[in-house]
Amino acid sequence: MMNVRDRRAAVGGALASALLLGALAGCSSSASTSGSNAAGGSGTVPLVVYSAQGYDSAVTKAFTKATGIPVSLDDDSTGPLLAKIAAERNNPKWGLLWVDGDTAFASLDKQGQLLDYDPGVALTTAGQSLVPSNHSYSPVSTTAVPALVYNAAKVTAVPSTWQDLLGAQYKGKVGMNDPSQSGPTFPLIAGLMNELGGQTGGIAAGEAYLTKLKANGLQVHPTNGDTLHALETGQIDYGLIQSSAAAGEVATAKKSANFDPKVVYLGTTTLLPAAIGIDKAASSTEQKEAEKFIQYVLSPAGQQVMQTADPTGDSLYWPIVPGLDPVSALGAMPTNYQKIDPYFWGPLENQVNTFFDSSIK
């Protein structure tokens, strides 16, 4: 099982390649062969699940136990899974995709690869904000970007806004991930841009801000694990990462007189949903099984498995099903949050990452 820190490595660049491959793969898909080999009980086929979630093995096993539907799980990082889907465009093998972030789902929807499905499950206000109008995918939980994790044993200054990080007391002490390698980091930057200038002026405002942050000594590391390592070893005192990784660091780090990680949120935090999409080219049998899987994941039984199977990693999410509390180590969701439009920001990923590569790294 992959560590949560490394799970989403190399996503940005791989996603760009995946989308390119998808665009080149043609306009129509042939029928999926993933459900052609009957298995298990009568009327069932293996549900092929592509997933980057730390608890996916436990959830798929629990789903099979509850329903009798066999599951073939492909657990990998988001980038490789999206590249695989793009490469299989004319002969898809997957039935269901389950990853963090909705920009990839928006791109797959634009390519006509997702089956619209409304599970009809009541969601929290935050959860409702994450549902696409055409139900092309289903959000099932959420984290947030960025969480700012800092070493409280070493510093007393605690920022509350993006502008604070441009101050002299933070010079050379702030780190973040590379969006070309870290999956949560493009949504982080898109959220920053959306907060600073919206869809009209956000790119220019965000680029100007990141340029100033670089001038103030910003350090860029590949992924969550690398940024947290830099924090632990004193290369930086503040790290901008995904909330689940930050909470996991607080829960697992060996605290001492020199290291005591704590977490705060800056300005308007961006929600980062974990979502599930169904392959439009899968067999009707497999599609029905995928719908049952989404229903199971959003049920109390499914959520209970999600919250216990990876307790210091991906289980550190905020439920979007009413009446469920997050894992105690995570705490309450930030009240000041935004939802960015994945159909607007997703197509800008290559442009934003190219700027970051050439001007910030």
N, C-alpha and C positions, 0 to 999 in steps of 0.2 A: 504493500500500500504506500502510495506516495505521501511525503510530508506536505502539509498544507503550504509551507513556505515555498516549496519548489513546484507544486502542482501546476501552477499557471505560468511557468517559465516559458519563454520563447513564444508567447502567444501572439503578440502584436505582429511580428514579422511573419510568422506562420499564417496568421489570419489573413494578412495581405496576400500572401501567396495562394491561400485557399480560395479567396474571393476571385483572384485572377484566374485560377484554374477553373473555377465554377463558371466564370463568364466565357471561357474558351471552350467549355465542354459541350455546348450546344443548347438548343432551345427547349428540347423536350426530353423527358425521362422515360425509359422503358419500365415495364412492371418490375417491381422488386422481386428478387429471388430469395430474399431472406426468409420468407415464410413458406418456402416450397417443400421443406422437409418436415413432414409431420412428426411430432414427438409428444410424449406425455399422453394425456388422456384424449379421448375422442373429441374432435373439433378444436383442438389446440395446436398451435405451432410455436416454435421458440420465438419469444419476443426479444429482438436484438437491441440491446441498450448500449448506446455510446455515452459514457459519463466521465466527468472529471471531479466528482464529488467524493470526499473522503469517507462518507458513510454509504456509498452506493452498493458495496458488496453485501452489507448487512441488510439494506432495504430490499434489494432484489431477492435475497434468500427469504426474507419475511413475506414478501409479496407472493412468491411461489408457494410458500407454506400456507398462506391464507386463501389462495385462489386455485392452486393446482396448475397455474400457467407457468411453463418452463421459461427461463430467461437465460440468454447468452449475453454476458456482460463484457464490454470492451472498456476497461478503465485506463484512461490516459490523460495527459494534459489537454487543455482546450485546443491549443493550436494544432497539434497532430490530429486530433479528432476532426476538426474542421477541414484540414487538408485532406484527410481520408474521405470525408463526405464529398468534397469537391472532385477528388480523383475518381470516385464511384458514381459520378453524376449520371452517366448513362446506364449504369448497372448497380443501383444502390443496394447496399447490404444491411443498412441500419433500419430500425423501426422507430426508435425514439432517441432523441438527443437531450442530455441533461447537463448544463454547464452554468457557470456564473456569468452574468452580463447579458443584456438583451440586444446589443447592437448586432451580434452575429445572427440572431434569429430574425431581426429586421432584414438583414441582407438575404438570408435564405428565403424569407417570405417574398421579397422582391423578385427572386429567381423562380418563384412558383413551386417551391419544394416543400411547403408546410401545409398540413391539413388543418383547416379551421376547426376548433373544438372548444366549446364552452362547458367546463365541468359543472357549472351551476352551483359552486360552493361559495358560501358567504365569506367575504374577506374583510380585513380591517380597512380603515381609510387609506393607509399607506399601501396595502395590498391592491385595493381597487385602482389606485393611481398607476400601478404597474401593468395593468391588463390592457393589451392592445385592442383597439376598437373592433377589429375583425376576428379576434380570438385566434390569431395564427400561432400563438404559443401561450403557455400557462405559467405565470410566476408562482412559485411554491414557497419562497422564503426570501429574505433580503439581508444583505450586509450593507456597509456604507464605505464610501471613500471621500476624502481621506480620513483616517484616524491618525492623529499625531501622537506617536509614542516617544516619551522623553525620559531621560535619566534623572529622576528627582533627587538622587543621592549626590549629584554633581552640580546641578543648576537650580536656581530659584526662579528665573524668569519663565513664565508660562504664557505662550501666545494665545490669543483668542480670535485673531483675524489673520487673513493672508497678509495684510499690510504689515502686521507686527513682525513677520519673518524678515522683512527688509531692514529692520533696525540693526544698529551696530552690535548689540549684545548677542545677535544670532549669526554674526559673520563667520563663515567657515564651519558652522556647527550643524547645518541642516542637510539631510540626505533624503533622496527619493529613488524610486525605481526607474528603469529605462522602459518606456512604453513599447519599444520594439521587442522587448523580451518578457515583460511582465503583463499578464492579462488584465489585472485590475487598474493598471496605470493609465491606459488611454481613457477609460471612463472617468478616472480622477481628473485628468487634464481637461476633458470635455466639460465636466462639471464646473471646474474652475472658470473656463471660458464662458460657459452659460451664465454663471453667477456674475462675472465681471461685465459682460456686454450682451448677453442674450444671443439669439440666433443672428441678429443683424451685425453687431460689432464685437461679438465674443472672441472670435479668432484673433483679431488684431489686439484686443485688450489682453488676452491671455498670453500672446507671444511677447507683448511689451512687459507684462509682469514677470514671466519666466526669464526674460533677458535680465531684468533687474535682480531677480533671485540668484541667477548665475553670477552676476557681478558682486553679489554679497557672499559668494563662496559656496554656492550649492554643490553638493557632491552627488553624483549619479552612480547608482549601483544596479546590477542586472535585475535582481528580483527581491521579493520580501526577505528571503533568508540572508541575502548579502547585505541588505540595508540593516537588518537586525544584528547581524554580526558586527557591522561597523559601529552600531550603537553599543553593543556589549564590550567591544574592545576600545572604546573611547575615541574612535576616529570621528564620530559625530555625537551630538547630544540630543538631536531631534530627528525623528524619521517619519516621513509621510507614506503610509501604507494602508492596506485594507483592514477594516475593523476586526475581522476574525483573526488575522495574523497578529494584530496588536494585542488583542485580548488573550490570545494564546501565549504570547510572550510574557504578559503580566502573570498569567496562571502558572507558567512552567519555569520561568527564569529563577536561577539561584540568587536570591537577594543578599546583599552585603552592604557594608558601609560605603562601598564604591559604586554599587549598582542597585537601583530600585526603579524599575520601569513603571511608568504611569501613562494614562491615555487621556487626551482631551480632543475636542472637535473644533474645527475652525469654521467660522462663518456659516454658510449654508451647505451642510453636508449632502452629498449626492447618494441616493439609494442605488445599490448594485444588486439587482434581483438575481436569484438562481431560478432558472426557467427550464421548462420542458417543452419540446416541440415534437410533433408526430410527422413521420415521413409520408408525404402525400402519395408517393409511388409504392408504398408497402401494400401488401394484400389486405383485403377488407378484414380478414380474420385477425391479422396482426395489428391493424389499426384499432379494432375493437379492444384488443388486449392492451394496447397502449393507452387507450382511454381509461380502462380499468386501473392501469398503473397510476395514472395521474390522480384518479379518485382515491386510490390507496395512499399515495404520498400526502395528499391533503387531508386524510382522515386522522383522527387522534392516534390510531395505531401506527400509521406511517410516520407521523411527526414524532412520536415517542422514540422510534428507532433512529430517526435522523438526529435527535437531540442527545442520544446516548452513545452512538457508535463511534464518534470521533470527538471526544469530549474536550480536547485541547486544540482542535483544528476546525474543520468545517461545521461541527455541531454548534459553534459559537455564532449563530445567526439569530435574527429576530423573526419569530413566527409572524405570518400574515393571516393566519386563521384565528378568528376571535376566540378569546378565552384561554389561549396558551401563553405561558410566560417563557421568556428566553432562559437559557442556561444561566444559573446564578452568577457564574464567573464573568458573564458579558455585561450585565446591567441593562439599564433602560436605553431604548433607541433615542438618538438625538431628536429633540423636538423641532429643531430648525433644519428641515431637510428639503431637498428638491428632487424632482424626477425629470431627467433630461429625455428628450425625444430621440429614441434610437434610430428612427427613420431619417432624422435630420443629421445627427452627429455620426452615425455609423459610416456613411459614405465618405466622411472627412478624415477617417483614421489614417490613411496613407499620407494625406497632405500634412496632418498634424505631426505624425511621426517623422516625416522627412524634415520638417522644420526643427524638431527636437534633436534629430541626429546631427544636423548641420550647424545648429546654433547654440545648443545647450549642453550636449555631452562633452 
